Amino acid sequence: MKSFVWTLSCLLVLLPGSAVAALRVFSCEPEWAALVTELAGAHADVVTATTAHQDPHYIQARPSLIAQMRRADLVVCTGAGLEAGWLPVLQRRAGNPRVQPGTDGYFEAASHVPMLDVPERLDRAQGDVHPKGNPHIHLDPHNIARVAQPLSERLVKLDPANAADYRQRLEDFTRRWQAAIQRWDMQAQALHGMPIVVHHKSWVYLNHWLGLQEIGALEPKPGVPPTSGHLGDLLATLQATPAQAVIRSPYQDARPSEWLSKQVPGLAMIEMPYTVGGSAQATDLFGLFDAGIDLLLGARK
């Protein structure tokens, strides 16, 4: 019987297309899980710590997440302080030496892109300010491309036996992604200069890419909930400088943007899919940007 089990185990290892994934990947956010899936395919078993309906700043270090990190070969996160409130807790409690900062098993996407909104000085009175810059980097598709190359190289380093497949998948993704960027750029020409209001400073990279004009934010300071006084001041600003849309993420309170849209005639209220899974259309990275541009174009006047 033992001989039979040993023989069967050997056969499973040798069979092409074995169901056993080469890498166990723990992704902090859905956008990086989607990118790993594009680059690794069946070579990676990917789990995600957050969903599109959760604020990635504030996540509970649940036992299930600790267990998943304990098993991981690679952790892929945004970095730049986005997960500072919970990721170090998971890493410490998991006790997995393979995925600690500074190892090949830990990958920060923000380390590979030019950061926006880097503060000149640090002052907690200014709200939830990130010392390394605004961490919501994935909302510019050019940043996705910048991250894809080093992430693919990291997969190769951790799993050299499948290097050829990783490189082929990177080439295929890059070709499709660059073609999509060209299409989005053409579609979004009409959005340049569009005045908007945001709930949170989540959309800086999207604004930079599309040339959107941010008139104001519902939060008086990043991470501080909207107050009646601030909303009154923002309303006065919009009466002098009208905006065409107020944008929020699925996980943010709809009431402030609903109130503002009722006070300002013609102000569209948009629930943008902040990440993959944020709407019925945003089922992958391509759908995420398709959905966002469609929503903005629908509000453009």
N, C-alpha and C positions, 0 to 999 in steps of 0.2 A: 504493500500500500504506500509506504514512504517513497519507494522507488517511482511509483506511478505519479505521485504528487510532484516529486522533483523533476521528472521528465516533462510533465505538463507545464510547470513553471518555466522551464527552459524554452519550451515551444512558444509560450506567450511572449517571452522576451524577444525571441527571434522573429516572430511574425511581423510583417510590415503593417504599418497602420495600427499598432497596438493601442488599446484604449488607455494605457497608462501615460499620462502627460509627462513630458520631460521636466517642465518647470511649474512650480506652484507660485502663482503671482498674487500678491495682496495689493490691490489698488485703493488708494484713499478716496478717489472720486471717479464717477462714471466715465468722464471723458478719457481718462488714462486707461481705464479698463477697456474701453472701445478701441483705443489706439493699440494697446497690447494685442487685442484680438486680431486687428488688421495685420499686425506685424508677425504674429506668432502662429495664428490659426490653432490647429489641434495640438501644437507643441506646448501649449500653456493651458493650465487650469486656472482661471482667473476668478477671484472673488473681489467684491467691492464693499468698502466700509460704509459708504454713504449712497443716498439716492438723490434724484433730482428734486425731491420734495423735502430735503433736509438742508439746513444751513451748514455748510462744511466747516464753519468756524466752531460750531458747538455740537459735539458728538459725545455720547456716553461711551466710556471705555468698557463695553459690555464683555462678559466672559466669552461669548461666542467669537467676538473680534480678537480677543487675546488668544484663543485657541487657533484661529485661522492664521494669526501672525506667527505663532509658535511653529506652525508647519511650513511657513513660506520660505521659498528660495530667493524671492525678489519682492521688494516693496517699492511701489511706484507712487509717488505723491507729488503735489504741486510744490511744496516748500514755501519759502519766503514768508514763513510765519502763519500760513493759512491754517495749518493743523496744530499749531503750537499748544493749544489747550488740551489736546487729547492724544496725539500721536506719541509723544515721549512716554506717556503713561503706558500705552500699549506695548511699546518696545521694551520698557523696563519690566513689566509684568510677564511678558511672553518669554523673556530671557533667551531669545534666539540670536546667537552670535553672528549668524549669516546675514542679518538684515539691519545691523546697527549702522548709524551714520559713519561714513568713511570706508565702508566695505563695498565690495562689488554688488552685494545684494540690496543696496539701498540707492534709489535713484530719485533725484529731485528735478522735476521738469523746469522749474524757474531758473535753475542754474544755467540754462542753455538759451535764454532769450533776453533781449534788452528790456529792462524793467522801466515802467512808467510810475510816476507819482512817488519817486523816492524822496522822503522828507528831508528838508535841509536841517531841521532840528527835531528832536524827539520831545514831545510834551503830551502826557496822558490827558491833559485838559482838552486836547484836540480830538478826543474820542479814540476809536480803535485804529490807531495808526500803525502800519507795518514798517519797521525800520528798513527793510530791504526793498520796499516799493510795493505797489498794488499787486496782490497775488493772483488776480483773476485773469491769468495770462491766456487761457485757452479760447477766449472769445475773439481773438484775431486768428484766422486760419493760417496766416503765415507763421505764427508761433507753433501751431501744431506741426507744420513741416520742419521747423527748427528742432523740435523735440524728437521727431520720428527718427532722424539719423542717429543721434547718440543712443537713443533707447534701443534701436536695432543692434547697434554695436554691443550694448550691454547684454542683450539676449545671446548674441554670438559668443561673448566671453564666458557666459555662464553655461552655455549648452553648445560647445563647438561641434558636436557630432551633427547638429542640424544647421550648421552655418550657411550652407548653400540655400536651404529653404528660406531662412530669415532674410538673406540678401535678395533673393528673388521676390519675396513678399514686399520688402521695402521698395524695390524698384517698381513693382506693380502699383503699390499704394501711392508712391510719389507721382507717378504718371497720372493716375486718376485724380489725385488731390490737386495737382497744378491745373489740370483741365477744369476742375470745379471752381478753383479760385478765379480763373479767367471768366468763367460764366457768372459767378457772383459779382465780380467787379463790374461787368457790363450791366447786370440787372440793377446794381445799387448806385449807378451814376446819378439817378434822380434823388438819392437820399442825401447827397452832399449838402451840408449846411442846414439840414433839418433840425429845428429846435425841439429839444426834448427835456423832460423832467425825469429823474430816476428816483427810485426808492432808496437804494444803497449804492455806494460807489463800486458796483460790480461791473459796470459796463465801460470802463475807461478804455480798454483795449479795443472793444467794438467801436466806440466813438472815434478812436484814433484811426482805425482802419477805414471806416466808412465816411469820416468827416462829419459826424453828427455834432450838433452844438448843444452842449449841456447847459441849460439855463439855471437849473437848481436841483436840489435833492430833498426828498421828503424827510430824511433824517437830518436833524440840525448838525450833528457830527457823526462820522462813521461809527455804526454800531449803537447809536443812541436812538431810541424809538421816537417817532414824530410826536411833537407836542403841539397843542392848539395854538400857542403863540407863534411858533415857527411856521406852522401852516398858514396862519394869517399873514405873516411877512412874505411867505412864498406866493400867496395869492396876489398880494400887492405887486410883487415883482412881475408876475405873469400878466397883470393888467397893463403894465408898461411894456413888457417884452413877451408877447404871446408865444406859447409852445404848441406843438401839434400832437404830442403824445406824452403820457406818463407811463413809465416802464417799471415793472416789478417782476421778481422771480416767483415761481409757484409756491415757494415756502414762506414768502413774506405776507404779512397782514394786508388784505385787500382794502380795508376800510379807509386808510388815508388817501389812497389813489382814487377810490370811488368818490370820496367827498370832494376832492380837488376837481375831478372831471365833471362833477355836477355844478361846481361853481364857475367853471371856465367853459363857455360855449365852444363846441368844436374840439375840445381836448379829448383825444382818444385814450382809452385805458388799455394797455397791452400787458398781458401776462406772457412774458417771454420765456421760452424753454432755456433756462440758464445752462443746462447741460443735457447730455444724452438721457432720454427718458422723461424729459420735461413736458412733452406733449405727444399726441398720437403720431405726429409727423417725425419727431426727433428720435427715431429709433436707433440711429447711429450717428457718427460724426457728420456725415454728409447731410442727413436729414436735419440735424441741429441747425446748420447754417441755412439750409433751404427754408426751414420754418421761420427763423428769425427775420430773414430778408422779406419773406412774404408778408409777415405781420407789419413790418415797418412800411413797406410799400403800400399796404392797405390803409395805413394811417396818414400817409403823405398827401398833402393837398397842393 
